[in-house]
């Protein structure tokens, strides 16, 4: 039995489930596995867009294609975009050696990608029109020993909980890093976004002496000022290193000890590095981060800063993030505003 | 006065020297600057290749083009490749507030890129044939407060010292990370290369309980076994996550506490993550590292590992690396073998 699911890989042999072209969806679980009765898939936005375009907007064709992918591959892994999505369901059976802490009847969301999750659909997706990323369905999925699933809370609606789970690695890692410093100054680039607002809330609760949210527009600044999640807010384009560093130093009275990058546009590496004090840490959460730009930028600026690739997984991250949402009305209102805008 | 040289930026105003199209090369230095009498430029390999191809292999045309770039931009910043190189020279004058610790007469190599170093050439590059990356020349260059330069040692030849400086961030960061653990197990992917061999030597001297060098070919394994830099060596393709993790676990008796990636090919992120124990650290030094592959890989594998972007700058890194080369005959012989092969 492999905790990462190697025993479920059918083709090609010996690769990780994400790299596999076909997974074994056998509902009989191993000792450390969990079977989920699936209720809904959330397709990745890029995947759904590609499927819809390929089908010329025809929902029946989209549905047929998704069914074909799942039947052929044993997982919802779009072969064109390479992306998947996540699912919601109810725990049906838990192996005696599962480390996930789930019990039958728990309503959960998976926090690992559908691209590595064995999945079988039994209702031909009959309840889905093929015109939305939300796919109501019946079937089963398998979680491995090292999969991640979070129990959906009773007190928050599904959409809010899922939006929080989507970025829940950020506050957990920020908490861990901030606690390594003694009353650090913390700057969050993109502080009014989902991961940014959670990062600000986590920094304050973890002992930051002063927190700053940097945002690119006046409307985002008003939004962030209104929820008082940051001790101070500043306007700056995070792609402009000199302006960003100047804004941070002015607002915090010096460079930041911890800088968190939550801006999902390329080119924010040098500003984050320049805004950070020697001995400080930059945490990059944006998928638009360029590894060479960060590595060469720090060298070119002779910046003795620790640069972390924002790991989406920290044990307990989902619970930490939900607690922040419950405790911080500011986080809740920012998330609700974003959900309403969609 | 700006420690990162903003006052030397002429066009466009307000950007960092690397992003500038033209720098001020005035030989009169500011209080925290240093002027270097230049002896040789080492053009970046990608830059020289592009220049040679553009000139159809004509050395005179290459020389004219390099002269034009330096005169127009005030720095050797190839506008096509975006890359520069480094230089060797002698310290001519040191501003009273320079923090670099240099004194007139020191023979130095710059460890920051030529793309951000003000440079003026006074001999029309007459001594250069335009057919090699090594450009003998006369002129001056300016270092800022936060530039980095290393004094060339008397006891090692220039080529060896430059090859060491090129990767000197690796052993310094490995030392820092290994010391955070209590007798950790350390795996170095690409252990027979320049940064890999220095990383192995640094890990052993910093208290690693056991060090492993992972290499892709039998010839590299023989090379690494011959210099006894690693306690144990293994053959594995670092792009194959399952094989890499299995090789590491077999050689170290379990996953690594610290995994160092020195393999300059894409696709090594998942293997490094899978080979690392919960609570461990992965240090990525390869410029071929994909930020999203690392971030999403750790999440997909539910891996609670710290992932560091290998910062090329750690204070004292050049001296640390030279000390390793002096103390470790194995490192010296690997470097000399690589230099001889060129």
Contacts between the chains, C-beta under 8 A, distances in Angstrom:
chain1	res1	chain2	res2	distance
A	4	B	274	7.1
A	4	B	301	5.9
A	6	B	242	6.5
A	14	B	240	7.8
A	14	B	242	5.5
A	14	B	243	7.5
A	15	B	240	8.0
A	15	B	241	7.8
A	15	B	242	6.7
A	16	B	241	5.5
A	16	B	242	6.6
A	16	B	270	6.4
A	16	B	274	7.7
A	16	B	301	7.8
A	18	B	300	5.8
A	111	B	299	7.6
A	112	B	299	7.1
A	112	B	300	5.6
A	112	B	302	6.9
A	113	B	296	7.5
A	113	B	299	7.9
A	113	B	300	5.8
A	115	B	300	7.8
A	116	B	300	5.7
A	146	B	301	6.2
A	146	B	302	4.2
A	146	B	303	7.7
A	147	B	302	6.5
A	148	B	299	7.8
A	148	B	302	5.0
A	169	B	299	6.9
A	240	B	14	7.8
A	240	B	15	8.0
A	241	B	15	7.7
A	241	B	16	5.5
A	241	B	19	8.0
A	242	B	6	6.5
A	242	B	14	5.5
A	242	B	15	6.7
A	242	B	16	6.6
A	243	B	14	7.5
A	270	B	16	6.4
A	274	B	4	7.1
A	274	B	16	7.7
A	284	B	291	7.1
A	284	B	309	7.5
A	287	B	291	7.2
A	287	B	292	5.0
A	287	B	295	6.8
A	287	B	296	8.0
A	289	B	291	4.6
A	290	B	291	6.7
A	291	B	284	7.1
A	291	B	287	7.2
A	291	B	289	4.6
A	291	B	290	6.6
A	291	B	291	4.7
A	291	B	294	7.9
A	291	B	309	6.3
A	292	B	287	5.0
A	294	B	291	7.9
A	294	B	309	4.9
A	295	B	287	6.8
A	295	B	309	5.4
A	295	B	310	5.9
A	295	B	311	6.6
A	295	B	312	6.2
A	296	B	113	7.5
A	296	B	287	8.0
A	296	B	312	7.1
A	298	B	309	7.8
A	298	B	311	4.5
A	298	B	312	6.7
A	298	B	313	5.9
A	299	B	111	7.6
A	299	B	112	7.1
A	299	B	113	7.9
A	299	B	148	7.8
A	299	B	169	6.8
A	299	B	311	6.8
A	299	B	312	3.4
A	299	B	313	4.9
A	300	B	18	5.8
A	300	B	112	5.6
A	300	B	113	5.8
A	300	B	115	7.7
A	300	B	116	5.7
A	301	B	4	5.9
A	301	B	16	7.8
A	301	B	146	6.2
A	301	B	313	8.0
A	302	B	112	6.9
A	302	B	146	4.2
A	302	B	147	6.5
A	302	B	148	5.0
A	302	B	313	5.3
A	303	B	146	7.8
A	303	B	311	7.4
A	303	B	313	6.4
A	304	B	311	7.6
A	304	B	313	6.3
A	304	B	314	6.3
A	304	B	315	5.6
A	305	B	311	6.8
A	306	B	308	6.8
A	306	B	311	7.4
A	307	B	308	6.6
A	307	B	309	3.9
A	307	B	311	5.8
A	308	B	306	6.8
A	308	B	307	6.5
A	308	B	308	6.5
A	308	B	309	7.4
A	309	B	284	7.5
A	309	B	291	6.2
A	309	B	294	4.9
A	309	B	295	5.4
A	309	B	298	7.8
A	309	B	307	3.9
A	309	B	308	7.4
A	309	B	309	6.2
A	310	B	295	5.9
A	311	B	295	6.6
A	311	B	298	4.5
A	311	B	299	6.8
A	311	B	303	7.4
A	311	B	304	7.6
A	311	B	305	6.8
A	311	B	306	7.4
A	311	B	307	5.9
A	312	B	295	6.2
A	312	B	296	7.1
A	312	B	298	6.7
A	312	B	299	3.4
A	313	B	298	5.9
A	313	B	299	4.9
A	313	B	301	8.0
A	313	B	302	5.3
A	313	B	303	6.4
A	313	B	304	6.3
A	314	B	304	6.3
A	315	B	304	5.6
